[in-house]
Amino acid sequence: MKLTRRSFAQSLLAGSAVTLAAPGILRAQSFPSRPITYVIPFNPGGESDVTARFQQPFMEEIAGQSVVISSRPGAGGATAWAQLNGLESDGHTIMNTIVPHTILQPALRDVGYQIDQINNVYFFHYTPDAVIVRADSPYQSLQDLIDFAAANPGALTLGGSGTNTANHLAATIFGQLTDSRVTYVPFGGSAPAMAAVLGGQIGGGMSYTTQSINAGDQVRTLAVATEERVAAMPDVPTFKELGIDHVGGAYRGVAVPAGTPEDIKQRLSDIIGEINATPAFQQQMIEAGYVLADIPLTEVPAFLEERKTAYASAIELLRGA
């Protein structure tokens, strides 16, 4: 084949492009090269911790490296999220994130970070809100609880994970929709909040379906905030069935520090997507009450914009709470 001056130049350009792309390709292929630290911004035992431990063996198998789970609790997750961008940015440190927490918190007070500073690479599951009381509670139904709250303004205490979080928002919406005043009590995570419910320190929990399933017959779940009943708890009515128009919960994902290379972010997104597609992982999650979500790196920006719009009125509601 005759090589013309033009084709020679094109060949040089093509070769240059491959050469320029090669470092990223090689980096992604060799990643991870050492153990991954998976930071959880809450106490052990909550949904973020549990699902990270569900992911752990699958991530280790796919990535070929060990995964070390490290808890950094504080301020409903805000302490760790404010520190995220100061961590090593080579992809070997990842952090659990939650929506709506990371949208509501910086919109309502100075927490040391903004939602646009959180570099999410994937959102992999959703946990619906649920109202939970101890098994020996006098509230046999959600209506019993509403009647007490209406007759005794502020006397009903509902605990949840953090301030300006999914649980806080759900408790505020619940009070508004039922025309009753409840007192929301924030805890360092959903696990300590549930411990307070079981210990009788609070009247109930504005928690998640997962906490209800985990607690078993120690609790009574009065309602779940889903469109349809949850398969793992078919006897529990939805808020909508009871005439309360509330569907809500928390999306959990994984983020990396600022400066993490795009090819590494994509590799992490692919790893988490592969975990989500694994039948054994899916079964584990569903049996524990989680709803799988698949929002990869390329879809994260649109998802967050949609969520920001959806929570705009919620932010105003919490400001006035």
Secondary structure as UniProt FT lines:
FT   HELIX           5..30
FT   STRAND          36..40
FT   TURN            44..45
FT   HELIX           47..63
FT   STRAND          67..71
FT   HELIX           75..77
FT   HELIX           78..83
FT   HELIX           84..86
FT   STRAND          93..99
FT   HELIX           101..108
FT   HELIX           115..117
FT   STRAND          119..134
FT   TURN            135..136
FT   HELIX           142..151
FT   TURN            153..155
FT   STRAND          157..161
FT   HELIX           166..177
FT   TURN            178..179
FT   STRAND          183..187
FT   HELIX           190..198
FT   TURN            199..200
FT   STRAND          204..208
FT   HELIX           209..215
FT   HELIX           216..218
FT   STRAND          219..224
FT   TURN            231..232
FT   TURN            234..235
FT   HELIX           240..242
FT   STRAND          249..256
FT   TURN            258..259
FT   HELIX           262..276
FT   HELIX           279..287
FT   TURN            288..289
FT   STRAND          291..295
FT   HELIX           297..299
FT   HELIX           300..310
FT   HELIX           312..319
//
